[in-house]
């Protein structure tokens, strides 16, 4: 819903992010909890503690999951947000989990990046509030959607196009999805981004089904530090093959060759028929089966992970 009030709301006192929910066996949480990064950003009364927003040290990157596909990336000299979304509703779909950072605490950014024009990724009320000195990046065909949102510049990128802003480098990568804002709106591109700054790199996949392009991304972008991979909405009511399941996301991560995987696009909005917690459970079991579990981290919303 484009006109909703997205000012921060008090989180419920019982909310605990990735902790077990009904339908997720307790035994699985106990088995996997050594790979779950716990949250320290909520007081016992449910109020938000002040998150860590100061820049990380030189030569490092801090990755903070806000929720759904939204991430706050901080390098020593740069800060970005990808797919910002503080919506409480999308049509009849209600948000299940509170955003990890209050929107009014986000400092001025270098850039805002949007992977595609779907309402859960290009959320205009959230974008209107954010300030970015170098503007906003969108795929080709989506500039018209954001020109009136107050950004000083709109960068419209083609697949494999690179944007160079001093020491901040953005590469627009392919995916297997679709970019329409409306039913007959077929001219808009979609994809992910590789962000590089200060000697570190973060890959945000965007929405994608499995496709053989992940191997090409790995060849073109060797040595990625952190890969943000979607794992939810794979059991879509529409039946369309447009989102990876957790096993496919692990396979894609392995083909990309990144050092660490952080999952996204699960349990925030009920966009698929899978049960809450199912995606993470399957993800970690598959990572265990392939012997790469030490490369998978599951943060709560609002918890910054430094690499």
DRENROSE-557358 format. One record per residue (C-alpha): residue number from 1; residue in one letter; x, y, z. Coordinates in steps of 0.05 Angstrom, whole numbers, always signed. Layout:
<recs>
<rec resi="NUM" resn="A" u="X" v="Y" w="Z"/>
...
</recs>
This chain:
<recs>
<rec resi="1" resn="X" u="+0" v="+0" w="+0"/>
<rec resi="2" resn="X" u="+35" v="+62" w="-25"/>
<rec resi="3" resn="X" u="+7" v="+114" w="+23"/>
<rec resi="4" resn="X" u="+14" v="+78" w="+89"/>
<rec resi="5" resn="X" u="+47" v="+107" w="+151"/>
<rec resi="6" resn="X" u="+114" v="+72" w="+160"/>
<rec resi="7" resn="X" u="+138" v="+108" w="+221"/>
<rec resi="8" resn="X" u="+172" v="+61" w="+271"/>
<rec resi="9" resn="X" u="+125" v="+22" w="+316"/>
<rec resi="10" resn="X" u="+142" v="-10" w="+382"/>
<rec resi="11" resn="X" u="+162" v="-83" w="+374"/>
<rec resi="12" resn="X" u="+124" v="-134" w="+414"/>
<rec resi="13" resn="X" u="+161" v="-158" w="+476"/>
<rec resi="14" resn="X" u="+157" v="-231" w="+457"/>
<rec resi="15" resn="X" u="+187" v="-220" w="+387"/>
<rec resi="16" resn="X" u="+254" v="-256" w="+380"/>
<rec resi="17" resn="X" u="+270" v="-257" w="+306"/>
<rec resi="18" resn="X" u="+293" v="-325" w="+283"/>
<rec resi="19" resn="X" u="+277" v="-362" w="+347"/>
<rec resi="20" resn="X" u="+229" v="-421" w="+339"/>
<rec resi="21" resn="X" u="+158" v="-408" w="+319"/>
<rec resi="22" resn="X" u="+98" v="-455" w="+319"/>
<rec resi="23" resn="X" u="+109" v="-507" w="+265"/>
<rec resi="24" resn="X" u="+185" v="-505" w="+270"/>
<rec resi="25" resn="X" u="+211" v="-563" w="+313"/>
<rec resi="26" resn="X" u="+251" v="-541" w="+374"/>
<rec resi="27" resn="X" u="+302" v="-595" w="+361"/>
<rec resi="28" resn="X" u="+323" v="-562" w="+295"/>
<rec resi="29" resn="X" u="+335" v="-495" w="+329"/>
<rec resi="30" resn="X" u="+379" v="-528" w="+382"/>
<rec resi="31" resn="X" u="+418" v="-565" w="+329"/>
<rec resi="32" resn="X" u="+430" v="-503" w="+285"/>
<rec resi="33" resn="X" u="+435" v="-447" w="+336"/>
<rec resi="34" resn="X" u="+511" v="-443" w="+333"/>
<rec resi="35" resn="X" u="+502" v="-413" w="+263"/>
<rec resi="36" resn="X" u="+447" v="-365" w="+283"/>
<rec resi="37" resn="X" u="+472" v="-295" w="+300"/>
<rec resi="38" resn="X" u="+429" v="-272" w="+359"/>
<rec resi="39" resn="X" u="+400" v="-203" w="+365"/>
<rec resi="40" resn="X" u="+421" v="-155" w="+420"/>
<rec resi="41" resn="X" u="+380" v="-96" w="+394"/>
<rec resi="42" resn="X" u="+316" v="-105" w="+435"/>
<rec resi="43" resn="X" u="+309" v="-91" w="+509"/>
<rec resi="44" resn="X" u="+266" v="-138" w="+551"/>
<rec resi="45" resn="X" u="+208" v="-90" w="+546"/>
<rec resi="46" resn="X" u="+209" v="-96" w="+470"/>
<rec resi="47" resn="X" u="+237" v="-26" w="+457"/>
<rec resi="48" resn="X" u="+292" v="-19" w="+406"/>
<rec resi="49" resn="X" u="+362" v="-9" w="+430"/>
<rec resi="50" resn="X" u="+406" v="+39" w="+391"/>
<rec resi="51" resn="X" u="+435" v="-1" w="+333"/>
<rec resi="52" resn="X" u="+507" v="+5" w="+312"/>
<rec resi="53" resn="X" u="+508" v="+58" w="+257"/>
<rec resi="54" resn="X" u="+578" v="+84" w="+261"/>
<rec resi="55" resn="X" u="+624" v="+64" w="+203"/>
<rec resi="56" resn="X" u="+663" v="-1" w="+209"/>
<rec resi="57" resn="X" u="+739" v="-2" w="+209"/>
<rec resi="58" resn="X" u="+779" v="+7" w="+145"/>
<rec resi="59" resn="X" u="+782" v="-55" w="+102"/>
<rec resi="60" resn="X" u="+716" v="-84" w="+128"/>
<rec resi="61" resn="X" u="+642" v="-84" w="+112"/>
<rec resi="62" resn="X" u="+583" v="-87" w="+159"/>
<rec resi="63" resn="X" u="+520" v="-121" w="+133"/>
<rec resi="64" resn="X" u="+454" v="-109" w="+170"/>
<rec resi="65" resn="X" u="+390" v="-144" w="+150"/>
<rec resi="66" resn="X" u="+331" v="-97" w="+156"/>
<rec resi="67" resn="X" u="+281" v="-150" w="+134"/>
<rec resi="68" resn="X" u="+255" v="-183" w="+71"/>
<rec resi="69" resn="X" u="+306" v="-163" w="+17"/>
<rec resi="70" resn="X" u="+328" v="-98" w="+50"/>
<rec resi="71" resn="X" u="+400" v="-91" w="+74"/>
<rec resi="72" resn="X" u="+440" v="-34" w="+103"/>
<rec resi="73" resn="X" u="+513" v="-39" w="+79"/>
<rec resi="74" resn="X" u="+568" v="+1" w="+113"/>
<rec resi="75" resn="X" u="+639" v="+8" w="+89"/>
<rec resi="76" resn="X" u="+690" v="+52" w="+123"/>
<rec resi="77" resn="X" u="+674" v="+110" w="+76"/>
<rec resi="78" resn="X" u="+608" v="+91" w="+44"/>
<rec resi="79" resn="X" u="+538" v="+70" w="+64"/>
<rec resi="80" resn="X" u="+482" v="+41" w="+20"/>
<rec resi="81" resn="X" u="+413" v="+10" w="+26"/>
<rec resi="82" resn="X" u="+386" v="-43" w="-21"/>
<rec resi="83" resn="X" u="+312" v="-54" w="-33"/>
<rec resi="84" resn="X" u="+289" v="-12" w="+28"/>
<rec resi="85" resn="X" u="+221" v="-33" w="+53"/>
<rec resi="86" resn="X" u="+189" v="-12" w="+119"/>
<rec resi="87" resn="X" u="+118" v="-29" w="+96"/>
<rec resi="88" resn="X" u="+71" v="-61" w="+145"/>
<rec resi="89" resn="X" u="+24" v="-85" w="+90"/>
<rec resi="90" resn="X" u="+28" v="-102" w="+16"/>
<rec resi="91" resn="X" u="-44" v="-104" w="-5"/>
<rec resi="92" resn="X" u="-76" v="-158" w="+38"/>
<rec resi="93" resn="X" u="-8" v="-186" w="+59"/>
<rec resi="94" resn="X" u="+14" v="-164" w="+128"/>
<rec resi="95" resn="X" u="+86" v="-160" w="+152"/>
<rec resi="96" resn="X" u="+103" v="-216" w="+201"/>
<rec resi="97" resn="X" u="+168" v="-189" w="+230"/>
<rec resi="98" resn="X" u="+188" v="-119" w="+251"/>
<rec resi="99" resn="X" u="+242" v="-82" w="+211"/>
<rec resi="100" resn="X" u="+310" v="-89" w="+244"/>
<rec resi="101" resn="X" u="+327" v="-14" w="+240"/>
<rec resi="102" resn="X" u="+280" v="+46" w="+249"/>
<rec resi="103" resn="X" u="+276" v="+85" w="+184"/>
<rec resi="104" resn="X" u="+285" v="+152" w="+220"/>
<rec resi="105" resn="X" u="+353" v="+128" w="+247"/>
<rec resi="106" resn="X" u="+384" v="+114" w="+178"/>
<rec resi="107" resn="X" u="+439" v="+165" w="+165"/>
<rec resi="108" resn="X" u="+450" v="+199" w="+99"/>
<rec resi="109" resn="X" u="+471" v="+147" w="+48"/>
<rec resi="110" resn="X" u="+516" v="+147" w="-13"/>
<rec resi="111" resn="X" u="+466" v="+107" w="-54"/>
<rec resi="112" resn="X" u="+400" v="+70" w="-53"/>
<rec resi="113" resn="X" u="+396" v="+9" w="-98"/>
<rec resi="114" resn="X" u="+331" v="-24" w="-122"/>
<rec resi="115" resn="X" u="+335" v="-92" w="-155"/>
<rec resi="116" resn="X" u="+268" v="-90" w="-192"/>
<rec resi="117" resn="X" u="+201" v="-55" w="-194"/>
<rec resi="118" resn="X" u="+158" v="-103" w="-154"/>
<rec resi="119" resn="X" u="+121" v="-69" w="-97"/>
<rec resi="120" resn="X" u="+158" v="-109" w="-43"/>
<rec resi="121" resn="X" u="+226" v="-85" w="-70"/>
<rec resi="122" resn="X" u="+211" v="-15" w="-98"/>
<rec resi="123" resn="X" u="+170" v="+13" w="-40"/>
<rec resi="124" resn="X" u="+158" v="+87" w="-53"/>
<rec resi="125" resn="X" u="+139" v="+109" w="+18"/>
<rec resi="126" resn="X" u="+205" v="+81" w="+44"/>
<rec resi="127" resn="X" u="+245" v="+112" w="-13"/>
<rec resi="128" resn="X" u="+214" v="+181" w="-1"/>
<rec resi="129" resn="X" u="+243" v="+184" w="+69"/>
<rec resi="130" resn="X" u="+315" v="+162" w="+54"/>
<rec resi="131" resn="X" u="+369" v="+212" w="+35"/>
<rec resi="132" resn="X" u="+425" v="+192" w="-12"/>
<rec resi="133" resn="X" u="+477" v="+242" w="-36"/>
<rec resi="134" resn="X" u="+492" v="+204" w="-101"/>
<rec resi="135" resn="X" u="+420" v="+185" w="-114"/>
<rec resi="136" resn="X" u="+386" v="+119" w="-130"/>
<rec resi="137" resn="X" u="+403" v="+61" w="-176"/>
<rec resi="138" resn="X" u="+348" v="+23" w="-213"/>
<rec resi="139" resn="X" u="+347" v="-27" w="-271"/>
<rec resi="140" resn="X" u="+335" v="-2" w="-341"/>
<rec resi="141" resn="X" u="+263" v="+18" w="-351"/>
<rec resi="142" resn="X" u="+248" v="+37" w="-278"/>
<rec resi="143" resn="X" u="+275" v="+108" w="-275"/>
<rec resi="144" resn="X" u="+205" v="+138" w="-286"/>
<rec resi="145" resn="X" u="+181" v="+105" w="-222"/>
<rec resi="146" resn="X" u="+231" v="+141" w="-177"/>
<rec resi="147" resn="X" u="+244" v="+208" w="-210"/>
<rec resi="148" resn="X" u="+196" v="+246" w="-164"/>
<rec resi="149" resn="X" u="+218" v="+215" w="-99"/>
<rec resi="150" resn="X" u="+269" v="+269" w="-82"/>
<rec resi="151" resn="X" u="+335" v="+236" w="-102"/>
<rec resi="152" resn="X" u="+388" v="+283" w="-132"/>
<rec resi="153" resn="X" u="+403" v="+234" w="-188"/>
<rec resi="154" resn="X" u="+374" v="+171" w="-218"/>
<rec resi="155" resn="X" u="+422" v="+119" w="-246"/>
<rec resi="156" resn="X" u="+388" v="+71" w="-293"/>
<rec resi="157" resn="X" u="+432" v="+10" w="-307"/>
<rec resi="158" resn="X" u="+433" v="-45" w="-358"/>
<rec resi="159" resn="X" u="+455" v="-116" w="-342"/>
<rec resi="160" resn="X" u="+530" v="-121" w="-334"/>
<rec resi="161" resn="X" u="+536" v="-45" w="-334"/>
<rec resi="162" resn="X" u="+583" v="-15" w="-282"/>
<rec resi="163" resn="X" u="+575" v="+49" w="-242"/>
<rec resi="164" resn="X" u="+638" v="+81" w="-214"/>
<rec resi="165" resn="X" u="+631" v="+133" w="-158"/>
<rec resi="166" resn="X" u="+701" v="+148" w="-131"/>
<rec resi="167" resn="X" u="+719" v="+86" w="-91"/>
<rec resi="168" resn="X" u="+648" v="+57" w="-94"/>
<rec resi="169" resn="X" u="+634" v="+9" w="-152"/>
<rec resi="170" resn="X" u="+567" v="-21" w="-171"/>
<rec resi="171" resn="X" u="+557" v="-77" w="-222"/>
<rec resi="172" resn="X" u="+487" v="-96" w="-245"/>
<rec resi="173" resn="X" u="+481" v="-172" w="-250"/>
<rec resi="174" resn="X" u="+430" v="-217" w="-284"/>
<rec resi="175" resn="X" u="+376" v="-260" w="-251"/>
<rec resi="176" resn="X" u="+318" v="-304" w="-272"/>
<rec resi="177" resn="X" u="+255" v="-266" w="-252"/>
<rec resi="178" resn="X" u="+213" v="-210" w="-282"/>
<rec resi="179" resn="X" u="+210" v="-135" w="-271"/>
<rec resi="180" resn="X" u="+139" v="-112" w="-285"/>
<rec resi="181" resn="X" u="+106" v="-63" w="-237"/>
<rec resi="182" resn="X" u="+38" v="-78" w="-266"/>
<rec resi="183" resn="X" u="+9" v="-137" w="-305"/>
<rec resi="184" resn="X" u="+22" v="-111" w="-375"/>
<rec resi="185" resn="X" u="+85" v="-73" w="-355"/>
<rec resi="186" resn="X" u="+139" v="-115" w="-390"/>
<rec resi="187" resn="X" u="+193" v="-65" w="-409"/>
<rec resi="188" resn="X" u="+230" v="-61" w="-342"/>
<rec resi="189" resn="X" u="+294" v="-99" w="-328"/>
<rec resi="190" resn="X" u="+311" v="-135" w="-263"/>
<rec resi="191" resn="X" u="+372" v="-167" w="-230"/>
<rec resi="192" resn="X" u="+421" v="-161" w="-173"/>
<rec resi="193" resn="X" u="+482" v="-119" w="-155"/>
<rec resi="194" resn="X" u="+554" v="-129" w="-136"/>
<rec resi="195" resn="X" u="+577" v="-73" w="-90"/>
<rec resi="196" resn="X" u="+652" v="-61" w="-80"/>
<rec resi="197" resn="X" u="+686" v="-11" w="-34"/>
<rec resi="198" resn="X" u="+747" v="-10" w="+11"/>
<rec resi="199" resn="X" u="+772" v="-77" w="-14"/>
<rec resi="200" resn="X" u="+708" v="-114" w="+4"/>
<rec resi="201" resn="X" u="+650" v="-139" w="-40"/>
<rec resi="202" resn="X" u="+577" v="-156" w="-27"/>
<rec resi="203" resn="X" u="+531" v="-190" w="-77"/>
<rec resi="204" resn="X" u="+456" v="-179" w="-71"/>
<rec resi="205" resn="X" u="+421" v="-230" w="-115"/>
<rec resi="206" resn="X" u="+354" v="-195" w="-120"/>
<rec resi="207" resn="X" u="+296" v="-242" w="-134"/>
<rec resi="208" resn="X" u="+313" v="-301" w="-177"/>
<rec resi="209" resn="X" u="+295" v="-372" w="-194"/>
<rec resi="210" resn="X" u="+353" v="-420" w="-208"/>
<rec resi="211" resn="X" u="+388" v="-407" w="-274"/>
<rec resi="212" resn="X" u="+456" v="-422" w="-303"/>
<rec resi="213" resn="X" u="+477" v="-349" w="-299"/>
<rec resi="214" resn="X" u="+503" v="-358" w="-228"/>
<rec resi="215" resn="X" u="+565" v="-392" w="-254"/>
<rec resi="216" resn="X" u="+577" v="-333" w="-300"/>
<rec resi="217" resn="X" u="+571" v="-285" w="-242"/>
<rec resi="218" resn="X" u="+623" v="-325" w="-205"/>
<rec resi="219" resn="X" u="+670" v="-324" w="-265"/>
<rec resi="220" resn="X" u="+662" v="-249" w="-276"/>
<rec resi="221" resn="X" u="+664" v="-231" w="-202"/>
<rec resi="222" resn="X" u="+715" v="-276" w="-167"/>
<rec resi="223" resn="X" u="+727" v="-271" w="-93"/>
<rec resi="224" resn="X" u="+660" v="-243" w="-70"/>
<rec resi="225" resn="X" u="+661" v="-235" w="+6"/>
<rec resi="226" resn="X" u="+587" v="-238" w="+23"/>
<rec resi="227" resn="X" u="+528" v="-263" w="-18"/>
<rec resi="228" resn="X" u="+457" v="-243" w="+1"/>
<rec resi="229" resn="X" u="+414" v="-299" w="-27"/>
<rec resi="230" resn="X" u="+337" v="-306" w="-29"/>
<rec resi="231" resn="X" u="+309" v="-370" w="+0"/>
<rec resi="232" resn="X" u="+234" v="-358" w="+9"/>
<rec resi="233" resn="X" u="+169" v="-354" w="-30"/>
<rec resi="234" resn="X" u="+189" v="-416" w="-69"/>
<rec resi="235" resn="X" u="+120" v="-447" w="-59"/>
<rec resi="236" resn="X" u="+86" v="-389" w="-95"/>
<rec resi="237" resn="X" u="+9" v="-390" w="-100"/>
<rec resi="238" resn="X" u="+16" v="-372" w="-174"/>
<rec resi="239" resn="X" u="+59" v="-434" w="-187"/>
<rec resi="240" resn="X" u="+109" v="-392" w="-226"/>
<rec resi="241" resn="X" u="+182" v="-412" w="-224"/>
<rec resi="242" resn="X" u="+210" v="-344" w="-203"/>
<rec resi="243" resn="X" u="+241" v="-357" w="-134"/>
<rec resi="244" resn="X" u="+294" v="-407" w="-112"/>
<rec resi="245" resn="X" u="+281" v="-457" w="-58"/>
<rec resi="246" resn="X" u="+333" v="-462" w="-3"/>
<rec resi="247" resn="X" u="+370" v="-520" w="-36"/>
<rec resi="248" resn="X" u="+376" v="-482" w="-101"/>
<rec resi="249" resn="X" u="+400" v="-420" w="-63"/>
<rec resi="250" resn="X" u="+457" v="-461" w="-32"/>
<rec resi="251" resn="X" u="+474" v="-488" w="-101"/>
<rec resi="252" resn="X" u="+475" v="-417" w="-130"/>
<rec resi="253" resn="X" u="+519" v="-393" w="-73"/>
<rec resi="254" resn="X" u="+568" v="-449" w="-86"/>
<rec resi="255" resn="X" u="+570" v="-432" w="-161"/>
<rec resi="256" resn="X" u="+582" v="-359" w="-146"/>
<rec resi="257" resn="X" u="+640" v="-378" w="-101"/>
<rec resi="258" resn="X" u="+628" v="-326" w="-47"/>
<rec resi="259" resn="X" u="+658" v="-334" w="+22"/>
<rec resi="260" resn="X" u="+596" v="-324" w="+65"/>
<rec resi="261" resn="X" u="+522" v="-331" w="+51"/>
<rec resi="262" resn="X" u="+467" v="-292" w="+87"/>
<rec resi="263" resn="X" u="+396" v="-311" w="+68"/>
<rec resi="264" resn="X" u="+339" v="-262" w="+55"/>
<rec resi="265" resn="X" u="+269" v="-257" w="+26"/>
<rec resi="266" resn="X" u="+237" v="-305" w="+76"/>
<rec resi="267" resn="X" u="+187" v="-301" w="+134"/>
<rec resi="268" resn="X" u="+178" v="-224" w="+131"/>
<rec resi="269" resn="X" u="+118" v="-224" w="+84"/>
<rec resi="270" resn="X" u="+78" v="-289" w="+72"/>
<rec resi="271" resn="X" u="+89" v="-290" w="-3"/>
<rec resi="272" resn="X" u="+91" v="-366" w="-10"/>
<rec resi="273" resn="X" u="+56" v="-425" w="+20"/>
<rec resi="274" resn="X" u="+116" v="-451" w="+60"/>
<rec resi="275" resn="X" u="+110" v="-451" w="+136"/>
<rec resi="276" resn="X" u="+147" v="-400" w="+179"/>
<rec resi="277" resn="X" u="+217" v="-425" w="+193"/>
<rec resi="278" resn="X" u="+216" v="-478" w="+139"/>
<rec resi="279" resn="X" u="+262" v="-441" w="+92"/>
<rec resi="280" resn="X" u="+318" v="-432" w="+143"/>
<rec resi="281" resn="X" u="+311" v="-504" w="+167"/>
<rec resi="282" resn="X" u="+319" v="-530" w="+95"/>
<rec resi="283" resn="X" u="+376" v="-482" w="+81"/>
<rec resi="284" resn="X" u="+417" v="-505" w="+140"/>
<rec resi="285" resn="X" u="+403" v="-579" w="+127"/>
<rec resi="286" resn="X" u="+426" v="-572" w="+55"/>
<rec resi="287" resn="X" u="+489" v="-533" w="+76"/>
<rec resi="288" resn="X" u="+504" v="-589" w="+126"/>
<rec resi="289" resn="X" u="+494" v="-641" w="+72"/>
<rec resi="290" resn="X" u="+543" v="-605" w="+26"/>
<rec resi="291" resn="X" u="+594" v="-593" w="+81"/>
<rec resi="292" resn="X" u="+591" v="-517" w="+74"/>
<rec resi="293" resn="X" u="+551" v="-500" w="+137"/>
<rec resi="294" resn="X" u="+608" v="-458" w="+165"/>
<rec resi="295" resn="X" u="+597" v="-409" w="+108"/>
<rec resi="296" resn="X" u="+524" v="-396" w="+124"/>
<rec resi="297" resn="X" u="+502" v="-343" w="+174"/>
<rec resi="298" resn="X" u="+430" v="-329" w="+196"/>
<rec resi="299" resn="X" u="+426" v="-260" w="+228"/>
<rec resi="300" resn="X" u="+366" v="-230" w="+262"/>
<rec resi="301" resn="X" u="+340" v="-165" w="+234"/>
<rec resi="302" resn="X" u="+381" v="-106" w="+259"/>
<rec resi="303" resn="X" u="+444" v="-146" w="+275"/>
<rec resi="304" resn="X" u="+505" v="-120" w="+239"/>
<rec resi="305" resn="X" u="+554" v="-173" w="+215"/>
<rec resi="306" resn="X" u="+624" v="-147" w="+201"/>
<rec resi="307" resn="X" u="+670" v="-181" w="+151"/>
</recs>
